[in-house]
Structures are given as structure tokens and as C-alpha cells.
Amino acid sequence: MKNLPVLNIEQFEEEKSLINFYSNDLGIHLKKNKAIVHKSHSHNFFLCVFFSEGNGIHEIDFNTYKVKTGSVFFLRPGQTHSWKFDSAPKGYIFFHTQDFYKFYFLNKELSQFPFYYSYKNPPNLLLISEERTEIELRFKEINNEYHKKLSYQNQKLVSLINLVYIDLSRIYSAIEPRKEVLSSSYLQTFNNLEKTIEQFYKTEKSANFYADKLSITTKHLNRITKATINKTTTEFITERLLLEAKRHIVHSKNSLSTTAEILGYDDYAYFSRLFKLKEGITPMDFRKKYNANI
């Protein structure tokens, strides 16, 4: 997708020596980067933003979320998004690479936090007034530390973001409880499945392939995906393909047949029928509808 900007941390604050982490007052950040942040784009880093004030719309991977006072959003690398505000927002934003976190927490993954666990988990949170006060202080402390030049800066920053992720995970888990208690083995297998799909979905589309990769039966893998997200493995694979298809359809100038080929479909007619069956609209009509709303 040559026409979809993929932003790097270095683009936002070139004078800083920290190239794996960035933080700023949200109003300053949006004003300084107004040429890029309001257009659809993706990142190669993890992003977290807190709104102490503001109203508007945040589109993430073709889903629309309301921006309100107390909103928090979480984005993983590769997700596309754009903003539309009804009034000037206030708050804080920070982002960082996977390596920045992993360097100091060798045995921990960002996927331990529910908002980064899966693309299927909601990427947003709305805090009540009592929660906002404490979380805002966390974000403010992160931002203050980032703009200082003190020793042990990286160590403190990664400790602070770990704390805010823990606080937000507690709130998130209370609002988005699991309908049933799933075993840790189910959750780990699902996490491994999502990573494997991300690696092979353009060329491998059968549930059998992924079951073999995970050394379990297709029946058991289906049992896990049904228990975890209430979808079959095939449905989960297809959803990932269609998300990528949408990204290509609206953010690239490739022909629709070329997009189908990139995603492993030599027969465009079949791809178009599959897209319409799942989305209720043809790829061409999806492109026209999306562009008409920009």
C-alpha cells in the first residue's frame, strides 16, 4: 500500500535522542503534526492516548469510535486510523516500540495487557471522573519525564508506562469481563494462532494449516476460537483477510484484481463474491462509499 503513510517515531521529534519512545501534550502534538495525523495512516509502534477534554470521532481499521472526555485509545502496530474533532482536544499521547518495552521486561509481552492482547478486543476505554484524575497524573508524569534530560530516563519511562498499563488493564478488565473463565492454555493458543495468521494469511487460508502449525487438531482449534471469540477458525482467518483487503482497497491505487492477487486470490470474481458475502457490498462499491465520506 504505497499511498498509506506508515509513521515512524523519528518523524515526530527528531531532536530527541530517544528513538523508541515519544510523548507529548495532545494539543501540542496535534498542532505540530496536523499535516499527517488527521489523514488515514498507520504506525510501526504501539500508541496510547488519553483525552482530558474533547469530542469527535476516531476511526480505527474502518470502525468508528466516539471521542469523549475521559476516552483512552490503544493502537497496535499496523492498525490504520484517523481523527475528526468537533472541538480542540486536550490530554496526553505517548508511543513506543515493542523493543523499548521488551528490553527492560525480558519475560513480559505487551500482549499480557487486554487492550493489546488481540485485534478482536476493543481498542478504547471511557474513564469515569474518579479514574480520570489518577490516570491523567500518570500520563502527565510520563510526559514530564520524557521532556527532561535526566539519568536513567529510559528505565523510568518504561516503568511508568508499565504502571499506567496495569492501571488501565484493571479498569478495562472490569468493564470488559470475560463471559466465561477460559483456561490459560486456550488463551495462549489463541494468541499463538493470531500471530501465526498474521504471518501466513496471504498464502494460507485453511484451518488445517494453522492447526498443524500449532500441533493440535482442527477440531480442537475450532473449539478454542469458538470459546474465545465465538467464531470458527476459518471465520477468524477470513476476517483478517478482509481487513487487509479494505486497507488496500481504500489506501492504495492498485486495481482491485491486483489487490486480490496480493491477498492470494488469483480469481478476482471469487474474491469479489467473498467480499460481498461478508461485507454486504462489492469491493468497488466499498471504495466509492469510503471515498465519498472522506
C-alpha positions as CSV (number, residue, x, y, z in Angstrom):
1,M,0.0,0.0,0.0
2,K,2.3,2.8,-1.2
3,N,-0.2,5.6,-0.5
4,L,-0.9,4.8,3.1
5,P,1.6,6.7,5.3
6,V,3.4,4.4,7.9
7,L,4.7,6.7,10.5
8,N,7.9,6.3,12.5
9,I,8.6,7.7,15.9
10,E,11.6,9.7,14.5
11,Q,9.2,11.8,12.4
12,F,7.6,13.3,15.5
13,E,10.6,14.6,17.5
14,E,13.8,14.4,15.5
15,E,15.8,16.4,18.1
16,K,15.2,13.8,20.8
17,S,17.8,11.1,21.5
18,L,15.1,8.6,22.3
19,I,14.1,7.0,19.1
20,N,12.0,4.2,20.6
21,F,9.7,6.4,22.7
22,Y,7.7,9.6,22.3
23,S,5.4,11.6,24.5
24,N,3.6,15.0,24.2
25,D,0.8,17.2,25.3
26,L,-2.0,16.1,23.0
27,G,-2.9,19.6,21.8
28,I,0.7,20.4,21.0
29,H,1.2,17.1,19.3
30,L,-1.9,17.5,17.0
31,K,-1.0,21.1,16.1
32,K,2.6,20.2,15.4
33,N,1.7,17.2,13.2
34,K,-1.6,18.5,11.7
35,A,-0.4,17.6,8.2
36,I,-0.4,13.9,8.9
37,V,-2.4,13.0,12.0
38,H,-5.9,13.8,10.6
39,K,-5.4,11.7,7.4
40,S,-5.6,7.9,7.5
41,H,-2.2,6.4,8.4
42,S,-0.6,3.5,10.3
43,H,2.3,3.2,12.7
44,N,5.1,0.8,13.3
45,F,4.7,1.3,17.1
46,F,2.3,1.0,20.0
47,L,0.2,4.1,20.7
48,C,-1.8,5.2,23.8
49,V,-3.7,8.5,24.1
50,F,-5.7,10.0,26.9
51,F,-8.4,12.7,26.4
52,S,-8.9,15.0,29.4
53,E,-11.2,17.1,27.2
54,G,-12.6,16.7,23.7
55,N,-15.3,15.4,21.3
56,G,-15.1,13.9,17.9
57,I,-14.6,10.7,16.0
58,H,-11.7,8.2,15.9
59,E,-11.7,5.7,13.1
60,I,-9.6,2.6,13.6
61,D,-9.5,-0.1,11.0
62,F,-12.8,1.1,9.5
63,N,-14.6,1.0,12.8
64,T,-15.8,4.4,14.3
65,Y,-15.4,5.3,18.0
66,K,-16.6,8.4,19.7
67,V,-14.0,10.6,21.4
68,K,-15.2,12.0,24.7
69,T,-13.7,13.4,27.9
70,G,-12.1,10.5,29.6
71,S,-11.5,8.5,26.4
72,V,-8.4,6.3,26.1
73,F,-7.3,4.6,22.9
74,F,-4.8,1.9,22.3
75,L,-3.3,1.1,18.9
76,R,-1.1,-1.8,17.9
77,P,1.5,-1.6,15.0
78,G,-0.1,-1.9,11.6
79,Q,-3.6,-0.6,12.5
80,T,-4.9,2.3,10.4
81,H,-6.6,5.3,12.0
82,S,-7.6,8.9,11.6
83,W,-9.2,11.7,13.8
84,K,-12.0,14.2,13.3
85,F,-12.6,16.6,16.2
86,D,-15.6,18.8,16.9
87,S,-13.5,20.9,19.4
88,A,-9.9,21.2,20.3
89,P,-9.0,18.2,22.5
90,K,-6.7,18.2,25.5
91,G,-4.8,15.3,27.0
92,Y,-1.6,13.4,26.5
93,I,-0.2,10.9,24.0
94,F,2.7,8.5,24.0
95,F,4.0,5.7,21.8
96,H,6.8,3.3,21.9
97,T,8.2,0.3,20.0
98,Q,8.0,-3.3,21.1
99,D,11.8,-3.4,21.7
100,F,11.6,-0.4,24.1
101,Y,9.3,-2.4,26.4
102,K,11.0,-5.8,25.9
103,F,14.5,-4.5,26.6
104,Y,13.5,-3.9,30.2
105,F,10.9,-6.6,30.7
106,L,12.5,-9.6,29.1
107,N,10.0,-12.1,30.2
108,K,6.9,-10.0,29.6
109,E,4.9,-9.3,26.5
110,L,2.7,-6.3,25.7
111,S,0.0,-8.8,24.8
112,Q,-0.3,-9.5,28.5
113,F,-2.4,-6.3,28.6
114,P,-6.0,-7.0,27.4
115,F,-6.2,-4.0,25.0
116,Y,-3.0,-5.3,23.2
117,Y,-3.9,-9.0,23.5
118,S,-5.9,-9.3,20.3
119,Y,-7.2,-7.2,17.5
120,K,-10.6,-8.5,18.5
121,N,-10.5,-6.7,21.8
122,P,-11.9,-3.2,21.9
123,P,-9.2,-0.5,21.3
124,N,-10.8,2.0,23.6
125,L,-11.9,2.8,27.2
126,L,-14.0,5.5,28.7
127,L,-12.9,6.5,32.2
128,I,-15.3,7.9,34.9
129,S,-14.3,11.1,36.7
130,E,-12.6,9.4,39.6
131,E,-10.5,7.3,37.3
132,R,-9.6,10.2,35.0
133,T,-7.8,12.1,37.8
134,E,-5.4,9.3,38.6
135,I,-4.8,8.3,35.0
136,E,-4.2,11.9,33.9
137,L,-1.5,12.2,36.6
138,R,0.2,9.0,35.2
139,F,0.2,10.4,31.7
140,K,1.5,13.8,32.9
141,E,4.3,12.2,34.8
142,I,5.3,10.2,31.7
143,N,5.3,13.4,29.6
144,N,7.3,15.4,32.1
145,E,9.9,12.6,32.4
146,Y,10.2,12.4,28.6
147,H,11.0,16.1,28.2
148,K,13.6,16.1,30.9
149,K,17.2,15.1,30.4
150,L,18.0,13.0,33.4
151,S,19.9,9.9,34.1
152,Y,18.1,6.5,34.0
153,Q,15.4,8.1,31.8
154,N,14.6,5.0,29.8
155,Q,14.3,2.9,32.9
156,K,11.9,5.3,34.5
157,L,9.8,5.8,31.4
158,V,9.3,2.1,30.8
159,S,8.4,1.7,34.5
160,L,5.9,4.5,34.2
161,I,4.2,3.1,31.1
162,N,4.1,-0.3,32.7
163,L,2.3,1.2,35.7
164,V,-0.2,3.1,33.5
165,Y,-0.9,-0.1,31.5
166,I,-1.5,-2.0,34.7
167,D,-3.9,0.7,36.0
168,L,-5.7,0.8,32.6
169,S,-5.8,-3.0,32.4
170,R,-7.6,-3.2,35.8
171,I,-10.3,-0.7,34.6
172,Y,-10.5,-2.3,31.2
173,S,-10.9,-5.9,32.6
174,A,-13.7,-4.7,34.9
175,I,-15.6,-3.1,32.1
176,E,-14.9,-5.8,29.5
177,P,-15.2,-9.0,31.6
178,R,-14.9,-12.4,30.0
179,K,-18.3,-14.1,29.6
180,E,-16.7,-17.3,30.9
181,V,-13.4,-18.2,32.5
182,L,-11.1,-19.6,29.9
183,S,-8.1,-21.6,30.7
184,S,-4.7,-20.1,30.2
185,S,-3.9,-22.7,27.6
186,Y,-6.8,-21.6,25.5
187,L,-5.8,-18.0,25.7
188,Q,-2.2,-18.8,24.9
189,T,-3.2,-21.0,21.9
190,F,-5.5,-18.2,20.6
191,N,-2.6,-15.7,20.9
192,N,-0.3,-18.1,19.0
193,L,-3.0,-18.6,16.4
194,E,-3.3,-14.8,15.8
195,K,0.4,-14.4,15.5
196,T,0.6,-17.4,13.0
197,I,-2.3,-16.0,10.9
198,E,-0.5,-12.6,10.8
199,Q,2.5,-14.4,9.3
200,F,0.7,-16.6,6.7
201,Y,-2.8,-15.3,6.0
202,K,-1.9,-14.1,2.5
203,T,-0.9,-17.5,1.3
204,E,-2.6,-20.0,3.7
205,K,-6.3,-19.8,4.3
206,S,-7.3,-23.2,5.7
207,A,-7.9,-24.0,9.3
208,N,-6.0,-27.3,8.8
209,F,-2.8,-25.4,8.1
210,Y,-2.9,-23.4,11.3
211,A,-3.9,-26.4,13.4
212,D,-0.8,-28.2,12.0
213,K,1.4,-25.2,12.8
214,L,0.1,-25.2,16.4
215,S,0.4,-29.0,16.7
216,I,-3.3,-29.5,17.6
217,T,-6.3,-30.9,15.7
218,T,-8.5,-28.7,13.6
219,K,-11.5,-29.7,15.8
220,H,-9.7,-28.6,18.9
221,L,-8.6,-25.3,17.3
222,N,-12.2,-24.6,16.3
223,R,-13.2,-25.3,19.9
224,I,-10.7,-22.7,21.1
225,T,-11.7,-20.0,18.7
226,K,-15.4,-20.6,19.4
227,A,-14.8,-20.3,23.2
228,T,-12.5,-17.3,22.8
229,I,-14.2,-15.1,20.2
230,N,-17.3,-17.2,19.2
231,K,-16.1,-17.7,15.7
232,T,-14.7,-20.7,13.8
233,T,-11.0,-20.6,12.8
234,T,-12.0,-20.1,9.2
235,E,-14.1,-17.1,10.0
236,F,-11.2,-15.6,12.0
237,I,-8.8,-16.1,9.1
238,T,-11.3,-14.6,6.7
239,E,-11.9,-11.6,8.9
240,R,-8.1,-10.9,8.9
241,L,-8.0,-11.1,5.1
242,L,-11.0,-8.8,4.7
243,L,-9.5,-6.2,7.0
244,E,-6.3,-6.2,4.9
245,A,-8.5,-6.1,1.7
246,K,-10.2,-2.9,3.0
247,R,-6.9,-1.3,3.8
248,H,-5.7,-1.9,0.2
249,I,-9.0,-1.0,-1.5
250,V,-9.1,2.5,0.0
251,H,-5.5,3.3,0.7
252,S,-3.8,2.2,-2.5
253,K,-4.2,2.9,-6.2
254,N,-3.8,-0.7,-7.1
255,S,-6.5,-2.2,-9.3
256,L,-9.0,-4.4,-7.4
257,S,-7.7,-7.5,-9.2
258,T,-4.2,-6.7,-8.1
259,T,-5.4,-6.3,-4.5
260,A,-7.0,-9.8,-4.8
261,E,-3.7,-11.2,-6.1
262,I,-1.7,-9.7,-3.2
263,L,-4.0,-11.4,-0.8
264,G,-3.7,-14.8,-2.6
265,Y,-6.8,-14.8,-4.8
266,D,-5.9,-15.4,-8.5
267,D,-9.6,-15.4,-9.3
268,Y,-10.9,-11.8,-8.8
269,A,-14.6,-12.9,-9.3
270,Y,-14.3,-15.3,-6.3
271,F,-12.6,-12.6,-4.2
272,S,-15.4,-10.2,-5.0
273,R,-18.1,-12.7,-4.2
274,L,-16.4,-13.5,-0.9
275,F,-16.1,-9.8,0.0
276,K,-19.7,-9.1,-0.8
277,L,-20.9,-12.1,1.1
278,K,-19.1,-11.0,4.2
279,E,-19.4,-7.2,3.9
280,G,-22.7,-6.8,2.0
281,I,-21.1,-4.7,-0.7
282,T,-18.7,-5.2,-3.6
283,P,-15.1,-4.1,-3.3
284,M,-15.7,-1.3,-5.9
285,D,-18.7,0.0,-4.0
286,F,-16.8,-0.2,-0.8
287,R,-14.1,2.0,-2.3
288,K,-16.6,4.5,-3.6
289,K,-18.5,4.7,-0.4
290,Y,-15.4,5.2,1.7
291,N,-14.0,7.9,-0.6
292,A,-17.4,9.7,-0.6
293,N,-17.3,10.0,3.2
294,I,-13.8,11.4,3.4
